[in-house]
Amino acid sequence: MKLKILLIMCLTLSFSGFAQELALANQGGKYGYITKSGDWQINPQFEVAKNFSEDLAEASNDGKTWGFINRKGEWVIEPSFEKTKEFNSGIAVVLKDKEWIYINPKGERALTNVLTDKLYDFKDGYAIVRSGDNVGFINNKGEVVVTPKFAKAFDFENGYSKVLENGKWGLIDPSGNYLVKTEYDGVSNYYNGNVVAQLGDNYGLIINNEFKIVSGAEEIWDFSNNSEITYAKKDGKMGFINNKGEWIIEPTYEKARAFINGLAPVMKDKTWGYINTNGEVVIMFQYKDAEIFSEDGLAPVKSSKNWGFINTKGQLVIEEKYDITAGGFSIFQKNNPKGFLNGLARVKDNKSWVYINTKGEVLKNMEFDNLELFN
């Protein structure tokens, strides 16, 4: 009996730790948040609001003074700031009395010992610090982990940061160790062991700490989406290479996008279709535009003005009647997918934004002036 009670308690605690995903929505000129069932979790009441990050969202009642709410719509940090940025790694950057400061999730000033000429947002546990013309990194305890010595640096992504030193680019880890020495004219983000680089007029991959030129490449796009294939340009045409730097699909296309689930959209003679990883056409060239497939197995396509969705067999399963271009305040959400994400797609029907499921059914038949992604 004690074991059963303990198990129930553990399960209860476990499930309570999962925050319900919410989507920022604008209706009637006010902002609120909806659930995936289409119900209002937080009624539209804010003049301005942003997406949740670490279970806190920036919000303002008057569009001038900002604070932070929780997923119940309660003020956790009362509106008292002129500007705010989202929480990441337990820290947010805010403007208070014309001074940028760090705060913690209680709204208390934090990291007052940090010496920097400018405050930068945290990402994945680290933030850039500046000393004169040089930048380095601190952790979320305010400790310097990379001494400022670089001319430029990007936020850490997938465990590494792109840095510029003496006019050349490389990659470092959070301890300042070089994954890729600063000797290239350009480097990509690190992704599953893959790094694209430029050295002079040559483009290639860094493999086992050595630069391998991809024959004839004029540009190579970053690897992404857990794929060992990316697209590249040669003689003005698009093709695909593998993570060994070998051309596996010769450049014959005017445009190309990434492979997802073994299919990639490509354009030939100004018309889009889909090919497999062998370069075989599996969905005929017939579309004015086409996007990548989602994990839900659907891709946005359009034959004229409006977008619909096809399955991996090329069958139109949701008619072409929507706009999928990101909405007005979607700048608050990075990397907005244009298709389905976890069973739902954000689309514009005439002048209103709605969520549809993979059957094309509108979520709760609710329409919005604008709509964000769930998070």
N, C-alpha and C positions, 0 to 999 in steps of 0.2 A: 504493500500500500504506500509506504514512504517513497519507494522508487517511482511509482506512478505519479504521485503528487509532485515529486522533484522534476520528473520529465515534463509534466504539464507546465510547471513554472518556467522551466528552461525554454520550452517552445513559445510560451507567452512573451518572455523577455526577448527572444530571438525575433519574433514577428514584429514586436513593437519597435524594434530598431530600424525597420524598413520604412522610410518616409514615403508617403503617397505622392506619386508624380502629379504635378499640376502644370497647366498651361496658362500663360498670361493671355488675357483676352480683353478687348475693348468693345463695350456695348453702350450706346447712348452717350459717348464721349467720356465715359468713366472706365477705369481699369479694375479688373478683378481676376480671379483664377478659377479655372474649371478642372474637374476630375476627368479621368478617362471614361467614366460612365456618362459624361456630358452634363453633370450637375455643377452648380456653383458651389465651390468649397469656400471661396471668399467672394462675397457679392461685389459687383462693380461699384467702387466708392472712391477710388483714388484719382486725383488729377493726372498723376503720372506714376508708373510703376515699372519694374524690370523683373527679369527672370530670377528664380531662386538659385542660390549658390550656397552650398553648405547649410541648407535649411533656413537661410535668411534671404530676404529680398529687399531691395531698395524701393522705397515708396515715398510719395509726397502728397499731401492733401491740397496744397496750393500751388504746386509747381515751382516753388521757390526754396522751401525748407525740406530737407530730406532726413529720413530715418530708416529703420529696418524692422520688418515684420516677420513673424514666424508663419508656418503653414496653416495656422488657424486664423491668420489675419490680425493677430495681436501685436501691438507695438512692443518689441523687445528692446529696441533702442529708439527713444523718442526723437521725433524730428527736430534737429537742432543744427544741421549742417547745411552749408551752402551747396556743396557738391559731395557725392559719394561714389565709390567704386565697389564692386562686389567683393565679398569675402572669399579668400582662397588661403589655404594653409592656416586658417584660424586668425587671419589678419585682414583688415580692410584699410584702404587709404581714403581719407575724408578731408574736406576743406572746412575748417572751423575758424571763424573770425579772420578770414583771409590767409590762414596758415594751413598747409597740408600736414597732416599728422597720421600716425598709425593708431588704430583702435582694435580691441579684442571683441569677441561676441557679446560681452556685457556692456559695451560702449565705453569702456575705460581706455584712457590713453595708454599706448603700449610702445615698447622698443624705443624709449626716450634716449637711450645711450647710443643709438645708431648715428654715425657721422656720414652724412651724404649731402651733396649739393642739390639733389632732387630725389623725391620719393617715387619709387616705382611699385607697381602691383606685384604681389606674390603670385607664383605659379609653381605647383608641385613642390612646395616647401622652401622655395628660394626666391629672392628678389634682387634685382640689379641695384647697385649703389654706385654713385658717381663721385669722383674726386678730381676736380678740374676737368681735363679732357679725357680722363681714363675711367673705365668702369670695371667693376668686379661683382661679387655676389655675397649676400648674407643669407643665413638660414632664418627660420621663423622664431628663433630665440634672440635674434639680433647679432649673432656672432659672424664675423667675417670668415667666409670659407674659401673665397677666391679674392686675393688682394687686387684692387683696381690697377690694371696694367694694360687693358685692352682698349682700342679706339672705339669699338662697337661690340655689343653682345646681344643675343636674343634670349628670350626666356627658355628655360630648359624644356625640352620636349623629348619624350621617350628616353629620358635619362641623360641627355646631352644638350649642350648649348653651342650654337654657332658663334664664333668670335673672330674679330678682325685685329690683327697684330702686324705692325710694320707693312700695312697695305695688303696683307694676305689673309685668307680665311682658313679656319680649321674648326675642330670640334673638341670640347673639353667635357669632363665629367664634373660633378659637384665638388670634387676636391681640387679641381684645377688641373688634373692630369689630362694629357692630350690623347684622345682617341685618334684624331687626325691632326697632324702637325700643321701649323699655320704657314702653308706654303702654296696655297691654291688661290686662283682668281675667283673661285666660287665653290661652295659646297652646299649640299642639300641637308635636310634634317636626317638624323639617323632613324632608320625604320627596319626593324627585324634584321639587323646586321648589314643593311644595304645603305651605301652612301654614294650619291652622285657628285661628281666634281668637275671643275673646269680648270685647265692649266694652259694658259695662252689661248690659242685657237682650238685646242683639243678638248673634247668632252669624253668622259668615261666614268668608270666606277673604281672605288678604292676597295681592293680585294687583298686580304692578308697584308694590310699596311702598304700596299703598292698600287700605284695608279695604272689602271688598264684602260687604254684608249679604245673607245667603241668606234670602229671603222666608219669614217665619213659622217659621224653624228654632228649636227649643227646645234642641237639642243636635246636635253634629256629631262623628262619630268620625274618628280620624286616617286619612289615606290610607295604604295599605300594599300589599305584594305587587305592586309595579310597576303598580298599577292607577290609572287616571285617574278612577275612580269610588269614592265612599265612601257610607256610609249615614248617614242623619240622621233626626231626629224632628221632627214637626210635628203639633200638635193631638193629641199622645199616640200617634200612629201613625208607623211607620217607612217611609221611602222612600229614594231614592238621588239624589245630586247628582253633577255632573261637576266638574272642576277649574276651571271658569269660574263656579261658584256657581249653576248652573242646575239646577232639578229636572228629572231625566230620567225618573224613575219616581215617580209620585205616592205620597205616604204613605198606604198602605192596609193595612199589615201590623202585626201585634202585636209581632213581633220580626224581626230581620234580621241576617245576617252577611255577610262580605266576598265580593266576586266573585273567583273563581279560574277561569282557563280559560273565562271567559265565562258562568259559572254562579254563582248565589248562593242559599244556603238562606234561606227566609223562612217565617214562621209566620202562618197565617190561620185564625181559628176554632179556635185551639189545636192545629192540625195543621200539620206542616212539609212543604214541597215545595221545588222549585227553579225559579227564573226565569232568563231570559237578559237581556242588557243592553237589550233592547227592552221588558222588562217582561212578556214572554210566558211563561206557565207551560209548562215543558218536561218536568218530572217532577212528577206530580200530588201534591196534598196528601194524604198518607197516613201520615206518620211521627209518632211521639211526640216524637222529637228528630232533628236532622240537623246535621252539621258541614260545613265547607267541603271542597271537593275539593282533593286534593294534586296535585303536578305529575305523579304517576303515574296520574292520571285516575280515582282512586277516592275515595269519600267515606264516612265512617262514618254509619250511620243505625240507628235502632231503632224497632221497632213496638210493643215491650212493654218488657221489662226489659233485655235484652241487645242488644249492638251487632253489626252486620254491615257489609258494604261493598257499595256499588253503583257501577256505572260511569256514564259521562255519558249513557247511554241510559236510565238508571233500572233496569237489570237488576241483581238481587241476585247478585253473583259470589262473595261469601264469606258464609256463613250467619250469622244473628244468634245468636251464642252466646258473645260475649266482653264483657268489661268493658274500657273504654279509659281509665278515669279514671287520672290520674297516680299512680304508686306512692309508697311511703312516703318514700324519700330523693330523690325527683325535685325537691325544692326546690333541689337543687344545680345543676339545669339550668334555665336561664331559657327562657321561651317554649316550653314543651313542646308539640309538635304532637300532636294526638290521632289522626292518621291515618298514612298512609304517608309515609316520608321516604327517598328514594333506594332505593326498591324493598322496604323493610322497614317493618313496623308492630309496635310494642310493644303487646301485648294481654294481658289476664288471662283465663286459662281455669280456671274453678273457683277454686282457691286459689293457683295458680301463674302466674307471668309467663313469656311466651314471645315469640319473634319469629316473625312469619309473613311469607311473601312474597306477591306479588300474586295468586298462585294459591291462597292459603290454606294453603300447606304450612308446617308448623312447622320452623323452622331447627334442623337436626340432631336433632330430637325432644328437645331439651334444655329442662328446666323449671327455673325459678329462684324463689327466695323474693321477690326484687325485681330490677328490671332498669332500666337507664338507656338513654339514646339514644347512638348512636355519635357519636364526635367524634375 
